[in-house]
Amino acid sequence: MIEYLVNSKKIDGKKRPIYYVKEKSFLLEPQIETDFSILFGNLYFGLDIDLNTGKVQAISGYSPKRQWKRNHLIIPKATVEGELIVLSNDEWYPGQGIRVTDGDWGIQYDSKTGWICVGKSGVEMVGQSVEFLNNCIAVLNGKSLEEIFIHADIIK
């Protein structure tokens, strides 16, 4: 199991999540160099990290909207603003990635609010909510990542 920590700190408000409709993909603008990705379930959505610091630097991934499940989402209020830190494994190397397979990961979309949730099916929001990137909130249960809420700019 991958463990996550929070480092309370002001985030860079210039970085923003984007969803490109034509490419069917998420990116963070401006783009930032990362060297490792964590993908969730059978999704091609992931968190991109810097292995030297463990800091989640970006979100990215291929994600066709037709795979999103429409739902009314209850957006958690971030209890802290700061860095989301991944406790890395000694066997992780730059240029690689890992797929997390614990739980039934999926994507839900609230068309009224524009929020997207990448998370485990059937999870109740518990624990700490951290805004780790502008308009990106991670929900942690202890040191376990349960959900990621994203309010991305949609570019057609």
HELIX and SHEET records of a PDB file:
HELIX    1   1 LYS A   65  GLN A   67  5                                   3    
SHEET    1   A 8 GLU A   3  SER A   8  0                                        
SHEET    2   A 8 VAL A  80  LEU A  87 -1                                        
SHEET    3   A 8 GLN A 128  LEU A 133  1                                        
SHEET    4   A 8 CYS A 136  ASN A 141 -1                                        
SHEET    5   A 8 SER A 144  ILE A 150 -1                                        
SHEET    6   A 8 ILE A 116  LYS A 120 -1                                        
SHEET    7   A 8 TRP A 105  TYR A 109 -1                                        
SHEET    8   A 8 LYS A  69  ARG A  70  1                                        
SHEET    1   B 7 GLN A  96  VAL A 100  0                                        
SHEET    2   B 7 PHE A  36  PHE A  40  1                                        
SHEET    3   B 7 TYR A  44  ILE A  49 -1                                        
SHEET    4   B 7 VAL A  56  TYR A  62 -1                                        
SHEET    5   B 7 SER A  25  GLU A  29 -1                                        
SHEET    6   B 7 ARG A  16  TYR A  20 -1                                        
SHEET    7   B 7 ASP A 153  ILE A 155  1                                        
END                                                                             
